[in-house]
Amino acid sequence: MRTRALVSLTLGVALALAAPCLEGRAQDEATVDREAEFQAQLDAGLAIYEERRYAEAAAAYEAAYAIRAEPELAYNIARSYERAVMREEAIAAYDRFLGLPGTTSEMRNRARGARSSLRAEVEALARPEVPEEPELAPEPIVEPVVEAPSELAAPVEPANESALVPVGWILVATGGL
């Protein structure tokens, strides 16, 4: 009986000591699987982005980001949404990127500039359109009516031409002509 108890105790201790090792191995396998999934999503996002399917690329990057929150992924997500003309999503993604530690000042400046441009676009699109002024119909061209000279109207002749002669000599004498 004593040997049976000793064997049971030994097996119990061995199992107790082996359990963390087995658990660690399972965690290692899970980590390897998650890393492989991360890499697969990242590679898919890059390939899809190159094909200019930006909304799908953003979804693949989001899946990779859910596995490992890398700042560069947050930036890629924002760029993908921006290229897909999904302005609100891009602004939110840029905000998320700017809130993360471990980013370079150059990337932060780019993100701020892009976010600012996107906000301006959103505001411009939110403004009501100013209706265009209706085109005015062109006014009809009115031709002037020219009447033929009347036969009754005679040319007007000066009444007295001799009255103008002294005026001419006065002008010549004074140097007016």
Secondary structure, DSSP 4 states (H G I P E B T S, - for coil): -HHHHHHHHHHHHHHHHHHHHHHHHHHHHHHHHHHHHHHHHHHHHHHHHHTT-HHHHHHHHHHHHHHS--HHHHHHHHHHHHHTT-HHHHHHHHHHHHTSSS--HHHHHHHHHHHHHHHHHHHHHHSPPPPPPPPPPPPPPPPPP-PPPPTT------S-GGGTHHHHHHHHHHT--
